[in-house]
Amino acid sequence: MIEWFTTVQVIVACAAGVLCIVLGLAKRLPGDLSMGAVALVELLLIVQLVIAIVAPAVGNEPSGSLAEFYIYLISALILPLAGGFWALIERNRWSTIILGGVCLAIAVMVYRMSQIWFVQGV
């Protein structure tokens, strides 16, 4: 179940990143679609945070560095919020492209977090 969720999360973050980049290259300002895509990524990250808090309580200990995991998680939670606020303030097409880059970076971080929690040392 967790691997399925992580896979969905990486796919959504990649799709949101590509969507934002395409809209930015089409000279579109950050709109409801790009902001909604970033909001969906943020929502999935909040679920990931809940899973990270609950997992040790049910006996699923991380197999990698817990500090590295939480650094990625905190970064992934802060980046979309900061990028979203910046895009709303700036309102230019570069904001949308940067939101796309943020979403793609988050996809990489989520993949790395799943490796730390489930793959390493197993």
N, C-alpha and C positions, 0 to 999 in steps of 0.2 A: 504494500500500500504506500509506504513512504517513498520507495523508488519510483512508483508510478507518479506520485505527486511531484517529486523532484523533476522527473522528465517533463511533465506538463508545465511546470514552472519555468524550466529552461526554454521550452518551445514558445511559451507565451512571451517571455522576455525577448527572445530573438525576433519573434513576429512583431512585437511592439517596437523594437529597435529598427527593424527594416521599414515598418510603416512610417515611423517618424522621419527617418532619413529620406525616404521617397517623397514624403510630403514637403520636407524642407528643400529638397532639390527641385521640386515642382514650384518653388517660390511661394509656398503656402505659409501663412503665419501659424503659430501654434493655435490649434482650434480644439473643438470638443473631442474630435477623434484622437488626436495625438495626446491630449491631456488625459482622456479616458484610458488609453493604452498604458500610460505611465501609472495612473491610479490603480489599474488592475495588477500591474507588477508590484506596486506597494502593498496591495491587499494580500497577495500571495506571500510576500515577505513577512507580513504580520503573522500569517498562519505558520510560516516556517519558524518564526520566533516562538510561537506557542508550542510547536512540536519540539523545539530544542529545549524548552523548559520542562515539558512533560516527559520526554523520552528517558532521562535518567531515573525518574520516579518509577517507571515501569520496568527498569532493569536493562535498558538499551544504552550502554555506556559508549562514548565516542572511542574510535580506534585511532584517532590522530590527536594532534595538539588542540586542546580545548581553547587556548588563548587565540590561536590562529582562526579557529572557527568563529569565535565571537567577534574578532576584529573584522572578518569578512561580513558577518551578519550586521553589525552596527554600521559599517560602511554602506552596505546594500540598503539599509533602512534610511540612511541620511541622504544618499545621493539622489534618489528620485524626488524627495521633498525639496531639496535645495534646487535641483534642476527645474522642477515644476514651478516653484516660486520665481526663479530667475526668468523662466520662459514667459510667465504671466507679466512680469515687470517689463522685460525687454520688448516682447511682441514683434520679433522679426524672424525671418526664415532660418537664420542661424540657430536660434533658440530651439527650433524643432529638430534640426540636425544634431545638436548637442544632446537633446533628450534621447534621440536614437542611440547615440554613443553611450549614454548612461545606461540605457536598457541592455545593450549588448555587453557592457562591462558587468552588469548585474548577472546576466546569464552565465558568464564565466565564473563569477564569485559563487553562485549557487551550485554550479557543477563542482567547484573545488570544495565547497562546504559538504556536499554529499559524499565526496571522496574521503574527507576527514572523518565523517561520522560513520560511514558504512563500509568503505572499501579498504582502507589502509589496515594492514595488520591482520586481515581476515584470511 
